[in-house]
C-alpha cells in the first residue's frame, strides 16, 4: 500500500516537473528565435491604424464598477433560481422559500435603484 502512494506522488511530481521544463524550453526557444529590431515606429502606441486620439491610459470610472457588480450579483442569482426551479416540482415549502428569496432580491434592487446606482450619467 505504501508503494502505491509513493508511486502516485512521484507521478504528480513528474508531471509538474515536465510541465515546468516544457515551459522553460518554450521561453528559451523564444529568446533564441524571436527577432529583436526595436524602432521608433514599433514603440509608438497603435490605435486602429490612425494616430492616437488621446492619452494611452485613462483611469476607469468607479460608476461602471458599481453597475458591473450589481449585474454579476443579479445574474448569478438568476442562474441559481433556474437551478432551484428544476428541483421544486410542486413542493409548496420550497416554493415559499424561493419566493422569499426573490423578494429579498427585489428589495436589494429597489435599494440600489433608490440610491441611484442604476443611473448612468455621462
Secondary structure, 3 states (H helix, E strand, C coil): CHHHHHHHHHHHHHHHHHHHHHHHHHHHHHHHHCCCCCCHHHHCCCECCECCCCCCCCCCCHHHHHHHHHHHHHHHHHHHHHHHHHHHCCCHHHHHHHHHHHHHHHHHHHHHHHHCCCCCCC
